[in-house]
Amino acid sequence: MVWARKRKIQLTQHGGLDPQEAEALRVDPSIVLDLSQNLAPLPPPPSVRRALASCDYVTYPEPSYRRLRAALAQRHNVGEDWVLPGNGASELIFLLCQALIDPGDRIAIFCPTFGEYERAARACRARVFKIVASLEKELRWDLGQALDRLRQIRPRLLFLCCPNNPTGVYLGREEVMCLVSALPNTILALDEAFIDFVEEAWDSSELVRDGHILAIRSLTKAFSVAGIRLGYLLGRPELLSIVRAHQPPWSVNAFAEAVGIACAEAEEHLSHVRRITAEAKRALAGGLRALGMRVVEGAANFLLVEVADASSFRRRLLKRGVCVRDCTSFGLPQYVRVAVPHPQHVERVLEAFAASWNDQLGGAHE
């Protein structure tokens, strides 16, 4: 059969509570605290809820998303044609690969990281090379060694998640500039899905102007609207026009467009999110370390916690009403990733971790 000749591409595992799994463990899904999705610990601002309630969903969205692009362009102080909205950052990752690489092209990825980069590249029959972080260096990359390797690879496209998922590693402007300068024929896809959680983040839009960087942004994480599916690219118009040619019509629905316009004008809400997240993150990281656990604390709104056996530890936590992300699919089978909860839930999470950790230690000595 014709379809049998197509190469099978392995699906990427993502966070999110599976209600059937919870019920199988005799846990009521409605009471589970889901910290596997890396969402902000606050609900969307009232302006977002008003935008949803008043949305005109009878007619098709405006094909070029002019109002949304204008709002996002104003947020970043760029022209409207420097912005391309999409159906979440994931769609934009796939569009980048479809638009910018040919079969056999070399793609490099800083790992461990978001699995959709590799999946999108392999779907386009690219050759994938990984720059792997060191466990001994708190899962940071040795940039000197990375540059030597990248000069050998000479990739067409380089994916860098910054802050990185799941490690939270955040490279500074000078470090990113070093990568760009060393690879003049490479396009850097800079995934900034978690940048809104970073205190005093540097502005990538300045680097986007030189044409070597396409910044990938998400509005669903910091505004807690993951079900809406909305992201956007920042880049030079001539690059974005190539990407847009591969995008299906009406990729951004009317609800997402309305929410995006509201989010673009809600910077005060993000300041509140950062303040609450930082407060809870300090308490959670300190509490986990007090239990004797190794914690990798990056710049984003999540922590990476070493638990020996991530799969079994995650199940133990879920039985106690807390869902985290098993990082085995990232190549880190001894770690779980936990999104920072609201400060009022930190103690609940610490109690679940303490009980699950004691159970796991006890099981190891049986």
MARBALUM-920539 format. One record per residue (C-alpha): x, z, y; residue number from 0. Coordinates in steps of 0.5 Angstrom, whole numbers, padded with zeros to 4 digits. Last residue first. Layout:
N
GURO|x|z|y|vomar
GURO|X|Z|Y|NUM
...
***
This chain:
366
GURO|x|z|y|vomar
GURO|0026|0102|-0007|365
GURO|0031|0102|-0001|364
GURO|0029|0095|0002|363
GURO|0022|0097|0001|362
GURO|0023|0103|0006|361
GURO|0027|0099|0011|360
GURO|0021|0094|0011|359
GURO|0016|0100|0011|358
GURO|0020|0103|0017|357
GURO|0020|0097|0021|356
GURO|0013|0096|0020|355
GURO|0011|0103|0023|354
GURO|0016|0102|0028|353
GURO|0014|0095|0030|352
GURO|0006|0097|0030|351
GURO|0008|0103|0034|350
GURO|0012|0099|0039|349
GURO|0006|0094|0040|348
GURO|0001|0099|0042|347
GURO|0006|0102|0047|346
GURO|0007|0096|0050|345
GURO|-0001|0094|0051|344
GURO|-0002|0097|0058|343
GURO|0004|0094|0060|342
GURO|0001|0087|0059|341
GURO|0004|0083|0053|340
GURO|0011|0080|0053|339
GURO|0011|0075|0048|338
GURO|0015|0077|0041|337
GURO|0019|0072|0037|336
GURO|0021|0074|0030|335
GURO|0028|0074|0027|334
GURO|0032|0074|0020|333
GURO|0029|0067|0018|332
GURO|0033|0064|0025|331
GURO|0033|0056|0023|330
GURO|0027|0055|0028|329
GURO|0022|0054|0022|328
GURO|0024|0061|0020|327
GURO|0022|0064|0027|326
GURO|0016|0068|0025|325
GURO|0012|0068|0031|324
GURO|0008|0075|0033|323
GURO|0001|0077|0031|322
GURO|0000|0085|0032|321
GURO|-0007|0088|0029|320
GURO|-0003|0093|0024|319
GURO|-0004|0088|0018|318
GURO|-0001|0083|0023|317
GURO|0005|0087|0024|316
GURO|0006|0087|0016|315
GURO|0005|0080|0015|314
GURO|0011|0078|0021|313
GURO|0016|0083|0017|312
GURO|0015|0079|0011|311
GURO|0016|0072|0014|310
GURO|0022|0075|0019|309
GURO|0026|0078|0013|308
GURO|0032|0082|0017|307
GURO|0028|0084|0023|306
GURO|0032|0081|0029|305
GURO|0028|0081|0035|304
GURO|0027|0075|0040|303
GURO|0024|0077|0046|302
GURO|0019|0073|0050|301
GURO|0017|0072|0058|300
GURO|0023|0068|0059|299
GURO|0030|0070|0062|298
GURO|0033|0072|0055|297
GURO|0033|0078|0052|296
GURO|0036|0078|0044|295
GURO|0034|0085|0041|294
GURO|0037|0088|0035|293
GURO|0033|0094|0033|292
GURO|0035|0101|0032|291
GURO|0028|0104|0034|290
GURO|0030|0105|0041|289
GURO|0032|0098|0042|288
GURO|0025|0096|0041|287
GURO|0023|0101|0046|286
GURO|0028|0099|0051|285
GURO|0026|0091|0050|284
GURO|0018|0093|0051|283
GURO|0019|0097|0057|282
GURO|0024|0092|0060|281
GURO|0019|0087|0058|280
GURO|0013|0090|0061|279
GURO|0015|0091|0068|278
GURO|0018|0084|0068|277
GURO|0012|0081|0066|276
GURO|0008|0085|0071|275
GURO|0012|0082|0077|274
GURO|0013|0075|0074|273
GURO|0005|0075|0073|272
GURO|0004|0077|0080|271
GURO|0009|0072|0083|270
GURO|0005|0067|0079|269
GURO|-0001|0069|0082|268
GURO|0001|0068|0089|267
GURO|0004|0061|0087|266
GURO|-0004|0059|0086|265
GURO|-0004|0052|0090|264
GURO|-0001|0048|0084|263
GURO|-0006|0052|0079|262
GURO|-0012|0050|0082|261
GURO|-0010|0042|0082|260
GURO|-0008|0043|0075|259
GURO|-0015|0047|0073|258
GURO|-0019|0041|0076|257
GURO|-0014|0036|0073|256
GURO|-0015|0039|0066|255
GURO|-0022|0040|0066|254
GURO|-0023|0032|0068|253
GURO|-0019|0030|0062|252
GURO|-0011|0028|0063|251
GURO|-0009|0023|0058|250
GURO|-0015|0018|0061|249
GURO|-0011|0012|0059|248
GURO|-0006|0013|0053|247
GURO|0001|0013|0056|246
GURO|0006|0008|0054|245
GURO|0007|0005|0061|244
GURO|0007|0012|0064|243
GURO|0014|0013|0061|242
GURO|0017|0006|0064|241
GURO|0013|0008|0071|240
GURO|0016|0015|0071|239
GURO|0023|0012|0070|238
GURO|0022|0008|0077|237
GURO|0019|0013|0080|236
GURO|0025|0018|0080|235
GURO|0023|0024|0076|234
GURO|0018|0030|0075|233
GURO|0014|0030|0069|232
GURO|0007|0034|0068|231
GURO|0004|0039|0063|230
GURO|-0003|0040|0062|229
GURO|-0007|0042|0055|228
GURO|-0013|0046|0057|227
GURO|-0013|0051|0051|226
GURO|-0006|0054|0053|225
GURO|-0010|0056|0060|224
GURO|-0006|0063|0061|223
GURO|-0003|0061|0068|222
GURO|0004|0062|0066|221
GURO|0004|0058|0060|220
GURO|-0001|0053|0061|219
GURO|0002|0050|0067|218
GURO|0008|0046|0063|217
GURO|0014|0042|0067|216
GURO|0018|0037|0064|215
GURO|0024|0035|0068|214
GURO|0027|0028|0068|213
GURO|0034|0028|0070|212
GURO|0039|0023|0071|211
GURO|0036|0019|0077|210
GURO|0040|0023|0082|209
GURO|0033|0026|0085|208
GURO|0032|0030|0079|207
GURO|0038|0034|0081|206
GURO|0034|0037|0087|205
GURO|0028|0038|0083|204
GURO|0031|0043|0079|203
GURO|0030|0048|0084|202
GURO|0034|0055|0081|201
GURO|0030|0060|0079|200
GURO|0030|0067|0083|199
GURO|0026|0071|0077|198
GURO|0024|0066|0071|197
GURO|0017|0067|0069|196
GURO|0015|0060|0072|195
GURO|0021|0057|0069|194
GURO|0018|0057|0062|193
GURO|0016|0050|0060|192
GURO|0022|0048|0064|191
GURO|0024|0042|0059|190
GURO|0030|0038|0062|189
GURO|0030|0032|0059|188
GURO|0037|0029|0061|187
GURO|0038|0022|0061|186
GURO|0045|0020|0058|185
GURO|0050|0014|0061|184
GURO|0053|0019|0066|183
GURO|0055|0024|0061|182
GURO|0060|0029|0064|181
GURO|0057|0029|0071|180
GURO|0050|0031|0068|179
GURO|0053|0037|0063|178
GURO|0057|0040|0069|177
GURO|0050|0039|0073|176
GURO|0047|0044|0068|175
GURO|0052|0049|0068|174
GURO|0052|0049|0076|173
GURO|0045|0050|0076|172
GURO|0045|0056|0071|171
GURO|0043|0056|0064|170
GURO|0037|0060|0062|169
GURO|0037|0063|0054|168
GURO|0030|0065|0053|167
GURO|0032|0065|0045|166
GURO|0026|0062|0042|165
GURO|0025|0057|0046|164
GURO|0030|0056|0052|163
GURO|0030|0057|0059|162
GURO|0031|0052|0060|161
GURO|0030|0047|0054|160
GURO|0035|0042|0054|159
GURO|0034|0035|0050|158
GURO|0039|0030|0051|157
GURO|0037|0022|0051|156
GURO|0042|0016|0050|155
GURO|0047|0020|0047|154
GURO|0054|0019|0047|153
GURO|0056|0023|0041|152
GURO|0063|0024|0042|151
GURO|0062|0026|0049|150
GURO|0057|0030|0047|149
GURO|0061|0034|0042|148
GURO|0067|0035|0047|147
GURO|0061|0038|0052|146
GURO|0058|0042|0047|145
GURO|0065|0045|0045|144
GURO|0066|0047|0053|143
GURO|0059|0049|0053|142
GURO|0059|0054|0048|141
GURO|0052|0055|0047|140
GURO|0048|0062|0047|139
GURO|0045|0065|0041|138
GURO|0047|0072|0043|137
GURO|0055|0070|0042|136
GURO|0056|0071|0035|135
GURO|0049|0068|0033|134
GURO|0052|0061|0036|133
GURO|0048|0056|0039|132
GURO|0048|0049|0035|131
GURO|0048|0042|0039|130
GURO|0044|0038|0034|129
GURO|0045|0030|0033|128
GURO|0039|0026|0032|127
GURO|0039|0019|0030|126
GURO|0033|0015|0033|125
GURO|0027|0012|0029|124
GURO|0022|0013|0034|123
GURO|0018|0018|0030|122
GURO|0025|0022|0029|121
GURO|0026|0023|0036|120
GURO|0019|0026|0037|119
GURO|0020|0030|0031|118
GURO|0027|0033|0034|117
GURO|0024|0034|0041|116
GURO|0018|0037|0038|115
GURO|0021|0043|0034|114
GURO|0022|0047|0040|113
GURO|0029|0050|0040|112
GURO|0035|0053|0036|111
GURO|0039|0048|0038|110
GURO|0041|0044|0044|109
GURO|0038|0037|0042|108
GURO|0042|0030|0042|107
GURO|0039|0023|0041|106
GURO|0043|0017|0039|105
GURO|0039|0011|0039|104
GURO|0038|0008|0032|103
GURO|0031|0005|0033|102
GURO|0030|0005|0041|101
GURO|0030|0010|0046|100
GURO|0026|0011|0053|99
GURO|0019|0010|0053|98
GURO|0017|0012|0046|97
GURO|0022|0018|0046|96
GURO|0019|0020|0053|95
GURO|0012|0019|0051|94
GURO|0013|0024|0045|93
GURO|0016|0029|0050|92
GURO|0010|0028|0055|91
GURO|0005|0029|0049|90
GURO|0008|0036|0048|89
GURO|0009|0038|0055|88
GURO|0001|0038|0055|87
GURO|-0004|0032|0056|86
GURO|0000|0029|0062|85
GURO|0001|0029|0069|84
GURO|0007|0024|0072|83
GURO|0010|0026|0079|82
GURO|0015|0023|0083|81
GURO|0010|0018|0085|80
GURO|0007|0023|0089|79
GURO|0013|0024|0093|78
GURO|0017|0031|0093|77
GURO|0016|0038|0096|76
GURO|0015|0041|0089|75
GURO|0008|0044|0090|74
GURO|0007|0038|0095|73
GURO|0008|0034|0089|72
GURO|0004|0038|0084|71
GURO|-0002|0037|0089|70
GURO|-0001|0030|0090|69
GURO|-0001|0028|0083|68
GURO|-0007|0032|0082|67
GURO|-0011|0029|0087|66
GURO|-0008|0022|0085|65
GURO|-0010|0023|0077|64
GURO|-0008|0015|0077|63
GURO|-0014|0014|0072|62
GURO|-0019|0018|0076|61
GURO|-0022|0022|0071|60
GURO|-0028|0019|0068|59
GURO|-0035|0021|0070|58
GURO|-0040|0027|0067|57
GURO|-0035|0032|0067|56
GURO|-0035|0034|0074|55
GURO|-0032|0041|0075|54
GURO|-0035|0047|0078|53
GURO|-0034|0052|0073|52
GURO|-0027|0050|0071|51
GURO|-0025|0050|0078|50
GURO|-0028|0057|0079|49
GURO|-0024|0059|0073|48
GURO|-0018|0057|0076|47
GURO|-0019|0060|0083|46
GURO|-0021|0066|0080|45
GURO|-0013|0067|0077|44
GURO|-0012|0066|0070|43
GURO|-0012|0072|0065|42
GURO|-0005|0076|0065|41
GURO|0000|0077|0060|40
GURO|0003|0070|0061|39
GURO|0003|0066|0054|38
GURO|0008|0066|0049|37
GURO|0004|0064|0044|36
GURO|0006|0069|0038|35
GURO|0004|0075|0042|34
GURO|-0004|0075|0039|33
GURO|-0006|0082|0040|32
GURO|-0011|0082|0034|31
GURO|-0018|0085|0035|30
GURO|-0022|0079|0034|29
GURO|-0018|0077|0028|28
GURO|-0021|0083|0024|27
GURO|-0016|0084|0019|26
GURO|-0017|0084|0012|25
GURO|-0011|0081|0010|24
GURO|-0015|0074|0008|23
GURO|-0019|0075|0014|22
GURO|-0012|0075|0019|21
GURO|-0010|0069|0015|20
GURO|-0017|0065|0016|19
GURO|-0016|0067|0023|18
GURO|-0010|0063|0024|17
GURO|-0007|0066|0030|16
GURO|-0002|0062|0035|15
GURO|0005|0060|0035|14
GURO|0007|0053|0032|13
GURO|0010|0050|0026|12
GURO|0013|0042|0027|11
GURO|0010|0037|0022|10
GURO|0015|0033|0018|9
GURO|0015|0026|0019|8
GURO|0014|0022|0013|7
GURO|0017|0015|0014|6
GURO|0012|0009|0013|5
GURO|0012|0005|0007|4
GURO|0006|0008|0004|3
GURO|0002|0006|0009|2
GURO|0002|-0001|0007|1
GURO|0000|0000|0000|0
***
